[in-house]
Amino acid sequence: MDPAAFAPSGRRWVLTFRGDLPVNATDAWIAVASRDGLRGWFPAVIVGEWTAGRDLAFYVPDDEADEPVWGEVVDAEVGRLLAFVWGADSLRITLDPYDAGTRLVFAVSLDAQSRGVYEAARWHVCLARLRESVGGYVEDADKDPDAQFRRYRTAFGEDAAALPPAC
């Protein structure tokens, strides 16, 4: 996975990751949209259907709260696009097939610049797990949240590092 880009967008801040998955678009879709596929990399259990306008419930393992964080599907095109809201964040996953596999673009819109480093480190590790779950090679450092926190603190600066890594 390429390092994330982090840029303002109106009143929000957007992290964008780009990378290649060594599987066809159908297998990539299964990895990003199916319950079994999500279990391999996504930091919460998602309950709901990938249909625009439908509610989603997100249950974070080891979270002390019994109540889910709620969200909604904004857009879904089977095999190509998932866009949804999770709490205060908006996520967009795009899959584009190419000769050797599937190109992934993962973008998350945050409500505060100060969350940039923490969220970049967390999502970098999650996306490394996604790549690994479909048979891709991943460096050990890509799965190390502390290493990624240091990397993104250097890249994005202290203004984006107010929250500590917790993945």
VENTACOR-V185122 format. One record per backbone hydrogen bond with DSSP energy under -1.0 kcal/mol. NH is the residue of the N-H (numbers start at 0). CO is the residue of the C=O. E is the energy in kcal/mol with one decimal. If there is no record, write none. Layout:
# VENTACOR-V185122
((NH & CO & E) (NH & CO & E))
This chain:
# VENTACOR-V185122
((1 & 17 & -2.5) (4 & 15 & -2.4) (6 & 13 & -2.0) (8 & 11 & -3.2) (11 & 8 & -1.9) (12 & 109 & -1.9) (13 & 6 & -3.1) (14 & 107 & -2.6) (15 & 4 & -2.3) (16 & 105 & -3.1) (18 & 103 & -2.1) (20 & 101 & -3.2) (22 & 20 & -1.1) (27 & 23 & -2.4) (28 & 24 & -2.5) (29 & 25 & -2.1) (30 & 26 & -1.9) (31 & 27 & -1.8) (32 & 28 & -2.2) (33 & 29 & -1.8) (37 & 33 & -3.0) (38 & 34 & -1.7) (39 & 36 & -1.1) (40 & 37 & -1.9) (41 & 37 & -2.8) (44 & 58 & -3.2) (46 & 56 & -2.8) (50 & 48 & -2.1) (52 & 72 & -3.2) (53 & 50 & -2.3) (55 & 70 & -2.3) (56 & 46 & -2.4) (57 & 68 & -2.8) (58 & 44 & -2.7) (62 & 59 & -1.8) (68 & 57 & -2.4) (70 & 55 & -2.3) (72 & 53 & -2.7) (73 & 82 & -2.8) (74 & 82 & -2.0) (76 & 80 & -2.4) (79 & 76 & -2.8) (80 & 76 & -2.4) (81 & 92 & -2.3) (82 & 74 & -2.8) (83 & 90 & -2.5) (84 & 71 & -2.7) (85 & 88 & -3.0) (86 & 69 & -2.0) (88 & 85 & -2.2) (89 & 108 & -1.5) (90 & 83 & -3.5) (91 & 106 & -2.6) (92 & 81 & -3.3) (93 & 104 & -2.8) (94 & 79 & -2.9) (95 & 102 & -2.4) (97 & 100 & -2.6) (100 & 97 & -1.4) (101 & 20 & -2.5) (102 & 95 & -3.4) (103 & 18 & -3.6) (104 & 93 & -2.3) (105 & 16 & -2.4) (106 & 91 & -2.7) (107 & 14 & -2.3) (108 & 89 & -3.2) (109 & 12 & -3.8) (114 & 111 & -1.3) (115 & 112 & -2.3) (116 & 159 & -3.2) (118 & 114 & -2.7) (119 & 115 & -2.6) (120 & 116 & -2.6) (121 & 117 & -2.5) (122 & 118 & -3.0) (123 & 119 & -2.4) (124 & 120 & -2.0) (125 & 121 & -2.3) (126 & 122 & -3.0) (127 & 123 & -2.0) (128 & 124 & -2.1) (129 & 125 & -2.0) (130 & 126 & -2.5) (131 & 127 & -2.5) (132 & 128 & -2.4) (133 & 129 & -1.0) (134 & 131 & -1.7) (135 & 130 & -2.7) (142 & 139 & -1.6) (143 & 140 & -1.2) (147 & 143 & -2.3) (148 & 144 & -2.4) (149 & 145 & -2.3) (150 & 146 & -2.2) (151 & 147 & -2.7) (152 & 148 & -2.3) (153 & 149 & -2.1) (154 & 150 & -2.0) (155 & 151 & -3.2) (156 & 152 & -2.0) (159 & 156 & -1.2) (160 & 157 & -1.9) (162 & 113 & -1.0))
